[in-house]
Amino acid sequence: MVYASTIGIIAKWSKLNELSTFVSITTSGYSVGAIASSYVSSLLTTSTFLGGWPSTFYIIGIAGIIWCLCWWIVGSSDVTNNRWISEFEKESITTSRPIAQDTEVYNIRWKKLAISAPVWSICIYCIGDDFGLYLLGTDMPIFFKTILHFDIEMSGFLSCIAQITFFLTTIFGGIIADKLIYQTKIKKIHVRHFFACFCLGLQSILLILIGYISYDWIAAILMIIAFGLYGVCTSTICANALDIAPNHSALVIGIAFTFSGVTGFIGPAVVGAITEIDNTLIQWRSVFWIAAGVQAAGLLQFLVFGSAEIQEWAKSADNSTETSSLIENSSRCKDRSK
């Protein structure tokens, strides 16, 4: 729910030529939260503060309440009704953002959305991406400990490095994507395809290689790189939802993440079923092949059915006005970037 809402807000706050960057920087906060909460939780559970492990829930819960209060005071769903920025900033954003000024956001053509190939392409890509992400995110420390024979402290440290790598690729992926789109002659869909291949394609190859490497540190480094590459997905899929349906991007991402969220228990369950009796590199090799296959399927269909053009069902009633506005904004952004 939070992720989908974030994408919807970005559609109203981001300039068109900063779209991927805005998405990447905004969503990178999830990685920061994962890193910070893991570190703070480890400290609190080993202390006597507020009873030890219960303090983890108290502190994180209080932090969430404080954040909500800050958002309620400072934040707003639309740049036009925010009281903390200047009129110049408002005009600069509203004249170059992906969503038109007066669009029928709630006029959803459900039937056309349900049969939209680009929407299903995003959904299937997310399933492939999240299958591997949840699998590694949950079971990577187990692989470090049981297969690579690192102790708990080293396994935790390597997992933290993987999260930091994920954070960095998330940010730089979006920045590079925007530069390729608006400072070169490369088409937007080709940039999305390139980052999709760089994420799931290269990542799948690395997973397969890990299953055949017997050198612990080489396998660990490849595992960290593989996990970090998932950050590039943000500048592919999340930004692509804004490409095809800026007015309904939150809905598209919400639908996609509803389907892909199921992999959160399927991936770890696959690992448990395969490694339950005999937990060796051979069993993990099968796990990596399955993950690579699921990811490759998600990638290939995105290369075929993915689009970077706003879809007809996603336009407001005044299609011609909105389309011309988006084209004009895109041309203006390219001119400014030169």
TABELFEN-V921503 format. One record per residue. N is the residue number from 1. RES is the residue in one letter. PSI is psi in whole degrees, 0 to 359 (NA if undefined). Layout:
n res psi
N RES PSI
N RES PSI
This chain:
n res psi
1 M 316
2 V 318
3 Y 314
4 A 318
5 S 323
6 T 316
7 I 320
8 G 322
9 I 322
10 I 324
11 A 333
12 K 351
13 W 339
14 S 143
15 K 152
16 L 321
17 N 3
18 E 17
19 L 306
20 S 321
21 T 315
22 F 314
23 V 314
24 S 312
25 I 319
26 T 311
27 T 347
28 S 343
29 G 333
30 Y 321
31 S 319
32 V 318
33 G 320
34 A 318
35 I 312
36 A 316
37 S 324
38 S 317
39 Y 313
40 V 320
41 S 320
42 S 324
43 L 318
44 L 321
45 T 336
46 T 3
47 S 179
48 T 7
49 F 120
50 L 34
51 G 10
52 G 244
53 W 329
54 P 334
55 S 334
56 T 315
57 F 322
58 Y 309
59 I 313
60 I 322
61 G 316
62 I 319
63 A 320
64 G 320
65 I 317
66 I 317
67 W 318
68 C 320
69 L 318
70 C 318
71 W 320
72 W 326
73 I 316
74 V 322
75 G 166
76 S 154
77 S 337
78 D 142
79 V 333
80 T 336
81 N 24
82 N 131
83 R 4
84 W 357
85 I 159
86 S 164
87 E 326
88 F 316
89 E 319
90 K 313
91 E 321
92 S 322
93 I 313
94 T 335
95 T 356
96 S 21
97 R 161
98 P 335
99 I 135
100 A 166
101 Q 310
102 D 82
103 T 153
104 E 81
105 V 327
106 Y 1
107 N 81
108 I 125
109 R 87
110 W 320
111 K 315
112 K 325
113 L 319
114 A 335
115 I 15
116 S 118
117 A 317
118 P 326
119 V 313
120 W 330
121 S 318
122 I 318
123 C 313
124 I 323
125 Y 318
126 C 324
127 I 314
128 G 318
129 D 312
130 D 334
131 F 311
132 G 322
133 L 311
134 Y 324
135 L 309
136 L 319
137 G 326
138 T 319
139 D 358
140 M 315
141 P 327
142 I 318
143 F 318
144 F 319
145 K 312
146 T 329
147 I 315
148 L 352
149 H 35
150 F 150
151 D 176
152 I 318
153 E 315
154 M 322
155 S 318
156 G 320
157 F 315
158 L 323
159 S 323
160 C 319
161 I 322
162 A 319
163 Q 322
164 I 320
165 T 318
166 F 316
167 F 315
168 L 317
169 T 329
170 T 311
171 I 307
172 F 333
173 G 316
174 G 318
175 I 313
176 I 321
177 A 315
178 D 321
179 K 321
180 L 323
181 I 317
182 Y 356
183 Q 5
184 T 179
185 K 12
186 I 133
187 K 150
188 K 318
189 I 327
190 H 325
191 V 316
192 R 318
193 H 318
194 F 314
195 F 329
196 A 317
197 C 319
198 F 325
199 C 286
200 L 327
201 G 301
202 L 323
203 Q 320
204 S 320
205 I 317
206 L 319
207 L 317
208 I 318
209 L 320
210 I 325
211 G 348
212 Y 5
213 I 128
214 S 355
215 Y 118
216 D 309
217 W 326
218 I 316
219 A 320
220 A 317
221 I 317
222 L 324
223 M 319
224 I 317
225 I 317
226 A 314
227 F 320
228 G 329
229 L 341
230 Y 336
231 G 333
232 V 338
233 C 329
234 T 318
235 S 2
236 T 292
237 I 311
238 C 318
239 A 327
240 N 327
241 A 325
242 L 333
243 D 310
244 I 336
245 A 70
246 P 326
247 N 333
248 H 26
249 S 323
250 A 321
251 L 315
252 V 313
253 I 322
254 G 317
255 I 314
256 A 315
257 F 338
258 T 315
259 F 313
260 S 337
261 G 336
262 V 330
263 T 348
264 G 332
265 F 341
266 I 314
267 G 303
268 P 328
269 A 324
270 V 316
271 V 314
272 G 319
273 A 323
274 I 325
275 T 5
276 E 314
277 I 314
278 D 106
279 N 84
280 T 175
281 L 330
282 I 317
283 Q 319
284 W 330
285 R 319
286 S 321
287 V 314
288 F 324
289 W 319
290 I 314
291 A 317
292 A 322
293 G 316
294 V 317
295 Q 320
296 A 321
297 A 317
298 G 321
299 L 312
300 L 317
301 Q 329
302 F 323
303 L 332
304 V 313
305 F 351
306 G 151
307 S 157
308 A 11
309 E 143
310 I 132
311 Q 151
312 E 319
313 W 342
314 A 356
315 K 158
316 S 181
317 A 325
318 D 71
319 N 317
320 S 321
321 T 315
322 E 316
323 T 315
324 S 326
325 S 317
326 L 319
327 I 318
328 E 317
329 N 319
330 S 318
331 S 320
332 R 319
333 C 320
334 K 319
335 D 320
336 R 331
337 S 345
338 K NA
